[in-house]
Amino acid sequence: MYECYCSRREIAESAQAPHGDSDRPYPGTCRDLTEAERAAKRAVRPAALRVRAGGATWTVTDELYGLVTREVDDFVLRRGDGTYAYNLAVVVDDGDQGVDQVVRGDDLLSSAPRQAWLADQLGITPPTYAHVPLAVGPDGRRLAKRDGAVTMTDLAALGVTPAEVLAKLAASLGLAEVDETVTLDSLLDRFDPATLPRDPWVVT
């Protein structure tokens, strides 16, 4: 590990420079600073801690995408404010709970190799992965809390039943025809990761 004093803006600007490496999220600016240089920067800004990955590569097997190989960059383990970063927290938490499969949105697919690599470095057996397409709005943006959460109670007030919600979700996965009446048991019989869509679900 090593201390890093770069801001996100500085990293972005470095990656866009003529000799910057746009494929690596962190260009290594603080990797080989002298102790005197570190002390000078430490006096100005609190340090984050980055892992020293040494240009490692790692491959994970994803249920939908197959073999996914990425270079592991020197990613942040602890931010400058002392908060542990997601990439460390999720690996340690999953290992502590014995999680053996992670299913999540495909916007996090590129993070899987670095997290599996870190798990291996910590002596934790990496989980298997399944990265599924996102639900997006008509504008193509990922649906998030900013778009407003809708509960089953809200839908019930609009006259939408749980069965209709299940049918809509099943159709979005290609497991049923639009408006087909389905049950959880019938969907279990039809489920096959290999047939799941790879494109986002546009929610209208």
N, C-alpha and C positions, 0 to 999 in steps of 0.2 A: 504494500500500500504506500501511497505518498500523498502529501498535502497538495491541494489545488486551490488557487486563488482566482481563477477565471470566472467572469460572469457569463451568463448565457449569451448576452450580446457579443461579448468578446469572442466566444467560441464560434458563434454564427458568422461573425465578420472574418475570422481566421479561415473558416471553411470556404468562404467565398473569394478569398484572396487568390491571386494568380497561381501561387504554388501551394495552396491549401488542398487538403485531401477531403473532398466532399463526401466520400464513401465512409469516412470515419467520423462519428459524431464528436469525438474529442481528438484534437490534433496533437496532443502531447506537450502542450506549451509548458506545463509545470513539472513534467516527468523527471527532468534531469537538472533541476535547479541546484545550485550550491546551497549549503546551510546559511551562508550570509545572505543570499538572495531570498531564501525562504523567510528569514528573520525580518528582512525589510518589508516583504509583502505581508507578513503576518501582522505587522504593526499597523497596516492600513485596512486589512480586510480579514475576517475570520476564514479559516481554511475549511474546505470540504475535504473528504478523504476519498481517493480513487483507488480501485484495485489495479495492480500492475499485471495486466494480462499477457504482456509479451507477444502480442500478435497471434494469440492462439485462435484456432478455429474449432467449432463444435457442430455436431450434427444431431438433430432430433428427428424422430419419426412421428409425423402428424397423421391422424386418422383420415383427414381430408386431403392434405397437401403432400403426403408422402415424405421423402427425405428432404429436410431443410437444413442447409449448411450456411453459417454466417461466421464472419470474423468477430471475435470478442474484443470490443474496444475497452479502453480503460474507463469503465463506467463508475459513477459515483456510488459509494456505499453509505456515506453519511454526509448530509448537506452542511453548509456553512453555519446554519442555525442550530446544529446539533441533532437534527431530526434524521433518523435512519431512512434511507431511500427505499422506494418500493421494491427495486430489484433484489435488495438484501432481505427486506422484511418478508416478502412473499416466499422466498426460498426457505428461510428459517422457519416460518410459520407452517408451511406445508410439510416440511420435514418433521417438525415437532408433533403435528397432528397425524402423521402417517398417510398423508394424501398421496394416492398413487395414480390419479388421473386428473388432469386439469382441462376443463372445457370452458372456453371463453371466446370473445370476439376476435376475428382475424386481424383486427388492427394491432393486436399484440403478438402476432406470429413472429415478427422479427426479433422480439425480446426472448423468445423461448430458448434459442441456443445459448445465449449468455447466461440465462437463469439455470439451465441444465448444467452448464460448465461450472458455475459457481457452486451448485449443489454438489457436484462431483468433488470440487476442491475442498468442500467442508465435510466430506465423507457421508453425504446424504445421497440415497438412491434417487435420481431424477424421476419425476412422474412421466407418464405418457401424456400426449397432448391431442386435443381436437379443437382446432380453431374454426369457428363457424362464421358465416357472413353476418354483417351487421344489419339491423333494422334502420333504415334511413327515411328521411322525409322526402317530399316531392322535389326539394331542391338538391337532393343527394347528400345532405349533411347527416351525420350520425345523430340519431335521436338520443337526447340526454335529459337530465333534470331540467335544464333551461327550457325545454319544450313543454313542461308541465306533466306531472305524473297523473295517470288515470287509473283509479282503483276499480275493482269489481263493483263496489258500491256505486261509484259514479256511473258505470256502464248500466247497472241495473236501473238506475233512475232514468236512463235514456231508453229503457226497454230492451237492452241487450242481455241475453242469457249466457250463463257459463258455457252451455253447449255451443252457442254461436261463436264464442271466443275460441273455444277449442277447435272448432271447424276452420276458423280463419287461420289459426296458427298452423294447423295441419296442412292446409293448402299452401301456406307460405314455404313449407318444407318439401312440397311435392309429394306429400303422403296421402293426399286426398284431393278430390275435385272440389272446385269452389262451391261452397254451400252444402257439401256432402255431410250428412250426419255421421259422426264417428264417435268412438269411445276410446278410452285410454288403452283398453285391452286390444282393440282392433289395430290401433296405431303401433303398439308394441310388436305385433306380428308383422307389420309392414316395414318397421324401422331397419334401415341399413345405411351406415355412415357413407358407404361408397356412392349412394344415390342422392345424397343431400346436395342442394344447390351450392354453387360457388360464388354466385352473384348476390349483391345486397338485396334485401327485401324492402321494396319501396312501399311504405305505409301511407295510404291515402285516406 
